[in-house]
């Protein structure tokens, strides 16, 4: 019976695969084929857990902040792995990683190797060609391998805190790049790097340091956020034709002509936010003449705010870490009272409910019901069955008019944090946490705004969707007068199937866009490898025969069926006129493989023929030229191999990657002449490569315009479909209500009063750790004043929150859990620490500072949970 059940489970999981995330090694056993995410960060591991290798469906692996040295080669067999985080494992073996990436069956999207003390970066990392995010910050390497040019999908890279010199030649290959951090590389040629980035169409964020001359091409850069550190800036080349930069930050910078820079900022950059930090601005009041919405000043000396009084566009000013002249502060507040002015405000604490950020309090939802009849109300994740006569006035009489219900729910840890609701339990000198399965508040008022109470003879039945299936939870209600939770019974748990229509809509839109992408056709020349064996030298020559696409039959245009793009490869065309000699091992074996490959391509391309004199396509009599025909050889590239004094020729054949060590065939006997001939050959090849890149960039721009038009059309189609879906649901709402609001887990219970209710279980910490309120700025390494601050610990494993006010010197959190700690340093500044990413060093906690005064709720949630 057990075997039969296992087979059924395997069949079912093959149809609807349930993703499982674990944070403990003990949870791996018997779940190997269900686990998709493992987070073992900060667990003090010194060896790689071999149990992980049995998790065949693993997609995300986080082993950061441990002491792991060796990585087993078997890691390469986890074919579904998409994210790998090995950061903060000082002494990690790059040799082991090279072995893993050499034969890896997976293709990563995210790779993080921050602060691993690497002195070099292995070339095999570049085999992860689908990589979108790469973090190599805080290491010791000075060069990046040539193979990094393969990162055509790279969107975000952090190379800060290394010893890099010049990587401008590599940047030009990363056309999908959105974010790059090159700061704290003292020998880096930042000017060249900015020059390479200036030709990118759209960058979200660029961080550079130690830059003196900003290249003139910087005026063309299209960027959203620019951060410049530790620099002397002579010129800032932007013109009226340049695009605005939304956010500009200068840290520890000096300027040759501050007045001119202010003029450029106002006229040509037009930022909405600008920050100056760690610099003396007392002698440069020109910067206070900025026409900007928000200004932040941090460690900028004894500055006079009178210059900002006339800044008519100013709405927000932050001087919390500055030293403004006291008299100017009072004058500024008087004359510019409408500006949100941030100084040194401390969060006040209350008992029970103490919202840390008033403006981010969760908003209640309002529903109107009639008290004279029975009603069923669905709002948020809850459904209320309200009997007739359930509401009474203050004098105890039954109310039968219109009732306004106010409902607020707190389903996630960040919701609980923003509500300020205490989830901390002190029991026998032990701090425990309430692990929430869902929390909400419900209140009622009559048609005149007077508060209503619940009829003591009636009760309301509640059905609340939840992501927590635990059956050992109780129902709690908070006594807001004392701030204490009181148990008021238990709930029942029901599992139901849920159709997430929002996800279905998202998939529909993705399918539409994927369809548009599939309708884009790229055409290029075709190539056949040709080999000739030399018996005397026991080696063979290698060249390429070119079959040229008939470009006259194609146009770069859009029709109803497809978009046609022409992408000839001039660098490979150049190689077709050269002869190379194979310089590797197993010559006969490689020769036979290439010979077989050549015959295969020649047979498939038999309807195409090249006339070398005319360099035009010829078609055999009776054959019809087909531009959609096969193209088996792709991405032919030549890379210098300086260690072996030769070249590495790479190309793809039907999905297989070939890498051959080769040298140029030469009749020169004189070594000097032979070397010059090699140099001329490689210069010719690189000229063709640059020409190819320029053409592809031009094609990419054309293609982008066409796809934007198609995307607009597809959005209209998707919007019409969504409107029709909503119309059908509304017309059939009586039938649909039960199904549309069904959740995977439903917790049911009854309430006999209004107020704040919580389905919860009290959990104790596995590894409680008491931490002093000694905090450090993670960027500047400067100490932060933690006395009197509110500390909130978000336990993501238990969906709970621990709150500590400023009365004690220490606070407690669970070192075995995935936690985010938020320290409220002031009314507008918080510090964030994530146990999965950051280390506690010397008994001090490094906080990444976040300014919450100028961001929206969703941005705050993303920063706390996803940072």
Rosetta blueprint (number, residue, H / E / L):
1 X L
2 X H
3 X H
4 X H
5 X H
6 X H
7 X H
8 X H
9 X H
10 X H
11 X H
12 X H
13 X H
14 X H
15 X H
16 X L
17 X L
18 X L
19 X L
20 X E
21 X E
22 X E
23 X L
24 X L
25 X H
26 X H
27 X H
28 X L
29 X L
30 X L
31 X L
32 X L
33 X L
34 X L
35 X E
36 X E
37 X E
38 X E
39 X E
40 X L
41 X L
42 X L
43 X L
44 X L
45 X L
46 X L
47 X L
48 X L
49 X L
50 X H
51 X H
52 X H
53 X H
54 X H
55 X L
56 X L
57 X L
58 X L
59 X L
60 X E
61 X E
62 X E
63 X L
64 X L
65 X L
66 X L
67 X L
68 X L
69 X L
70 X L
71 X L
72 X L
73 X H
74 X H
75 X H
76 X H
77 X H
78 X L
79 X L
80 X L
81 X L
82 X L
83 X E
84 X E
85 X E
86 X L
87 X L
88 X L
89 X L
90 X L
91 X L
92 X L
93 X L
94 X H
95 X H
96 X H
97 X H
98 X H
99 X H
100 X H
101 X H
102 X H
103 X L
104 X L
105 X L
106 X L
107 X L
108 X L
109 X L
110 X E
111 X E
112 X E
113 X L
114 X L
115 X L
116 X L
117 X L
118 X L
119 X L
120 X L
121 X L
122 X L
123 X H
124 X H
125 X H
126 X H
127 X H
128 X L
129 X L
130 X L
131 X L
132 X L
133 X E
134 X E
135 X E
136 X L
137 X L
138 X L
139 X L
140 X L
141 X L
142 X L
143 X L
144 X L
145 X L
146 X H
147 X H
148 X H
149 X H
150 X H
151 X L
152 X L
153 X L
154 X L
155 X L
156 X E
157 X E
158 X E
159 X L
160 X L
161 X L
162 X L
163 X L
164 X L
165 X L
166 X L
167 X L
168 X H
169 X H
170 X H
171 X H
172 X L
173 X L
174 X L
175 X L
176 X L
177 X L
178 X L
179 X E
180 X E
181 X E
182 X L
183 X L
184 X L
185 X L
186 X L
187 X L
188 X L
189 X L
190 X H
191 X H
192 X H
193 X H
194 X H
195 X H
196 X H
197 X H
198 X L
199 X L
200 X L
201 X L
202 X L
203 X E
204 X E
205 X E
206 X E
207 X E
208 X E
209 X E
210 X L
211 X L
212 X L
213 X L
214 X L
215 X L
216 X H
217 X H
218 X H
219 X H
220 X H
221 X L
222 X L
223 X E
224 X E
225 X E
226 X E
227 X E
228 X E
229 X E
230 X L
231 X L
232 X E
233 X E
234 X L
235 X L
236 X L
237 X L
238 X L
239 X L
240 X L
241 X L
242 X L
243 X L
244 X L
245 X L
246 X L
247 X E
248 X E
249 X E
250 X E
251 X E
252 X L
253 X L
254 X E
255 X E
256 X L
257 X L
258 X H
259 X H
260 X H
261 X H
262 X H
263 X H
264 X H
265 X H
266 X H
267 X H
268 X H
269 X H
270 X L
271 X L
272 X L
273 X E
274 X E
275 X E
276 X E
277 X E
278 X L
279 X L
280 X L
281 X L
282 X L
283 X L
284 X L
285 X H
286 X H
287 X H
288 X H
289 X H
290 X L
291 X L
292 X L
293 X L
294 X E
295 X E
296 X E
297 X E
298 X E
299 X L
300 X L
301 X L
302 X L
303 X L
304 X L
305 X H
306 X H
307 X H
308 X H
309 X L
310 X L
311 X L
312 X L
313 X L
314 X L
315 X L
316 X E
317 X E
318 X E
319 X E
320 X E
321 X E
322 X L
323 X L
324 X L
325 X L
326 X H
327 X H
328 X H
329 X H
330 X H
331 X H
332 X H
333 X H
334 X H
335 X H
336 X L
337 X L
338 X L
339 X L
340 X E
341 X E
342 X E
343 X L
344 X L
345 X L
346 X L
347 X L
348 X L
349 X L
350 X L
351 X L
352 X L
353 X E
354 X L
355 X L
356 X L
357 X L
358 X H
359 X H
360 X H
361 X L
362 X L
363 X L
364 X L
365 X E
366 X E
367 X E
368 X E
369 X E
370 X E
371 X L
372 X L
373 X L
374 X L
375 X E
376 X E
377 X E
378 X E
379 X E
380 X L
381 X L
382 X E
383 X E
384 X E
385 X E
386 X E
387 X L
388 X L
389 X L
390 X L
391 X E
392 X E
393 X L
394 X L
395 X L
396 X L
397 X L
398 X E
399 X L
400 X L
401 X L
402 X E
403 X E
404 X E
405 X E
406 X E
407 X E
408 X E
409 X E
410 X E
411 X L
412 X L
413 X H
414 X H
415 X H
416 X H
417 X H
418 X H
419 X H
420 X L
421 X E
422 X L
423 X L
424 X E
425 X E
426 X E
427 X E
428 X L
429 X L
430 X E
431 X E
432 X E
433 X E
434 X E
435 X E
436 X E
437 X E
438 X E
439 X E
440 X E
441 X E
442 X E
443 X E
444 X E
445 X E
446 X L
447 X L
448 X L
449 X L
450 X L
451 X E
452 X L
453 X E
454 X E
455 X L
456 X L
457 X L
458 X L
459 X L
460 X E
461 X E
462 X E
463 X E
464 X E
465 X E
466 X E
467 X L
468 X L
469 X L
470 X L
471 X L
472 X L
473 X L
474 X E
475 X E
476 X E
477 X E
478 X E
479 X E
480 X L
481 X L
482 X L
483 X L
484 X E
485 X E
486 X E
487 X E
488 X E
489 X E
490 X E
491 X L
492 X E
493 X E
494 X E
495 X E
496 X L
497 X L
498 X L
499 X L
500 X L
501 X H
502 X H
503 X H
504 X H
505 X H
506 X H
507 X H
508 X H
509 X H
510 X H
511 X H
512 X H
513 X H
514 X H
515 X H
516 X H
517 X H
518 X H
519 X L
520 X E
521 X E
522 X E
523 X E
524 X L
525 X L
526 X E
527 X E
528 X E
529 X E
530 X E
531 X E
532 X E
533 X E
534 X E
535 X L
536 X L
537 X L
538 X L
539 X E
540 X E
541 X E
542 X E
543 X E
544 X E
545 X E
546 X E
547 X E
548 X L
549 X L
550 X L
551 X H
552 X H
553 X H
554 X L
555 X L
556 X L
557 X L
558 X E
559 X L
560 X L
561 X L
562 X L
563 X E
564 X E
565 X E
566 X E
567 X L
568 X L
569 X L
570 X H
571 X H
572 X H
573 X H
574 X H
575 X H
576 X L
577 X L
578 X L
579 X L
580 X E
581 X E
582 X E
583 X L
584 X L
585 X L
586 X L
587 X H
588 X H
589 X H
590 X H
591 X H
592 X H
593 X H
594 X H
595 X H
596 X H
597 X H
598 X H
599 X H
600 X H
601 X H
602 X H
603 X H
604 X H
605 X L
606 X L
607 X L
608 X E
609 X E
610 X E
611 X E
612 X L
613 X L
614 X L
615 X L
616 X E
617 X E
618 X E
619 X E
620 X L
621 X L
622 X L
623 X L
624 X L
625 X L
626 X L
627 X L
628 X L
629 X L
630 X L
631 X L
632 X L
633 X E
634 X E
635 X E
636 X E
637 X E
638 X E
639 X E
640 X E
641 X E
642 X L
643 X L
644 X L
645 X L
646 X E
647 X E
648 X E
649 X E
650 X E
651 X E
652 X E
653 X E
654 X L
655 X L
656 X E
657 X E
658 X E
659 X E
660 X E
661 X E
662 X E
663 X E
664 X E
665 X L
666 X L
667 X L
668 X L
669 X L
670 X L
671 X H
672 X H
673 X H
674 X H
675 X H
676 X H
677 X H
678 X H
679 X H
680 X H
681 X H
682 X H
683 X H
684 X H
685 X H
686 X H
687 X H
688 X H
689 X H
690 X H
691 X H
692 X H
693 X H
694 X H
695 X H
696 X H
697 X H
698 X H
699 X H
700 X H
701 X H
702 X H
703 X H
704 X H
705 X H
706 X H
707 X H
708 X H
709 X H
710 X H
711 X H
712 X H
713 X H
714 X H
715 X H
716 X H
717 X H
718 X H
719 X H
720 X H
721 X H
722 X H
723 X H
724 X H
725 X H
726 X H
727 X H
728 X H
729 X H
730 X H
731 X H
732 X L
733 X H
734 X H
735 X H
736 X H
737 X H
738 X H
739 X H
740 X H
741 X L
742 X L
743 X L
744 X L
745 X E
746 X E
747 X E
748 X E
749 X E
750 X E
751 X E
752 X L
753 X L
754 X L
755 X E
756 X E
757 X E
758 X E
759 X E
760 X E
761 X E
762 X E
763 X E
764 X E
765 X L
766 X L
767 X L
768 X E
769 X E
770 X E
771 X E
772 X E
773 X L
774 X E
775 X E
776 X E
777 X E
778 X L
779 X L
780 X L
781 X L
782 X L
783 X E
784 X E
785 X E
786 X L
787 X L
788 X L
789 X L
790 X E
791 X E
792 X E
793 X E
794 X E
795 X E
796 X L
797 X L
798 X L
799 X L
800 X E
801 X E
802 X E
803 X E
804 X E
805 X L
806 X L
807 X L
808 X L
809 X L
810 X E
811 X E
812 X E
813 X E
814 X E
815 X L
816 X L
817 X L
818 X L
819 X E
820 X E
821 X E
822 X E
823 X E
824 X E
825 X L
826 X L
827 X L
828 X L
829 X E
830 X E
831 X E
832 X E
833 X E
834 X E
835 X L
836 X L
837 X L
838 X L
839 X L
840 X E
841 X E
842 X L
843 X L
844 X E
845 X E
846 X E
847 X E
848 X E
849 X E
850 X E
851 X E
852 X L
853 X L
854 X L
855 X L
856 X L
857 X H
858 X H
859 X H
860 X H
861 X H
862 X H
863 X H
864 X H
865 X H
866 X H
867 X L
